[in-house]
């Protein structure tokens, strides 16, 4: 599935998605990038409103795209898999740099 197809399936026309946090409160994110790693699809999102401007967090969220038991595409958090998150973030940064340099198709 192409990045465009992923975006059309889950992200609105303006590139935004509303997800629920751990307390079932809606949180808006902007779609940044989609990528595949080890035959698994991931999306990179940025919160529309920063929760804490003094935070040392990167400001992006990486979620895994999976198919649930009903056959629907859903986004899944990568809870407590810091090694995978670090690897995915490094790939994301490299792909963004390649896009800026014109070495990777959007």
N, C-alpha and C positions, 0 to 999 in steps of 0.2 A: 504494500500500500504506500502510495507516495505521501510526501509531507502535506501536499495540498489536500488529498483525500482525508488524511487524519484531521486536519484543521477543519474541514467542512463537516465532519462527523461529530465533532465535540465542541468546537469553538464557534462563536457567533461571527457574523459578517465583519465586525469591527476588530476581531482578533482577541476577544475576551471570553472568559469562562467563569462561571460562578460555581464554587465548590463549597462543601460544608466542612467546618472545622470540627475538632474533637467534641465540641459542645453543641453541634448541629447549627451553628451560626453561619450564615452565608458570608463567604469571603470571595472577592473578585480578584482575578488574575489576568494578566496579559500573556498571550501565547508568544513565546520567544523563538523556540526551535523544536524540531522533532528529529530524533536520531534512532538508529538501530545499533545494538551492541549484543553480541552473542545470540543473534536471532531473536532478540526481544526488543520491542519498540518502547521508546521513552519520549516524554515531552518535557520541555523546560519552560517553566512559567515564572513570571515575576508578579509579586503582589502589587495591586494597583495602589494601595495605600500602605506605606511602610508602617509597621506596628511600632517600632522603636528606632528612631533615627540614630541613637547612640549605640545600637547593636553592632557587633562585629560580624554578623551573618552576611552572607554573600548577596542576599536579596533575590535569589532565584530558588525555585523549588523544582526538583526533578522527580517525576512520577512515572511509574511503569504502566503501559497500556496493556490490559489483559481482557480476555473474554470471560464474562461471568457464566454461571450455570444456565442462564436464560439465553445465552448467545449475544448479549449486549457488550459493547466496548465500554470498559470502565477504567478509571485511573486509580492506581493503587500506590500508597505511600511505601517508601523503602525504609521502614522502621528499623533502626539500629543496625543498619548495614553500612557502616561508615566507610569501609574499604571499597565497596561498590560505588557509593556516592562520590568518593574522591576520584575514582577512576572515571566515572561518567562526567564529572565536572571537568576533569582534564581534557576529555574528548570534546566536550562542549566548547571549551575555550579554544582548543586547536581548530575546531570546525569554524568557529566565529572568526578567528584570525585568517583562516583560508578563504572564507567568504569575502572578508575585507580586501584580501590580496587578489581576489578574482580566481583563486585556484580551486574553488568548489562551487558546484551549481546550487542555486537556491532551491 
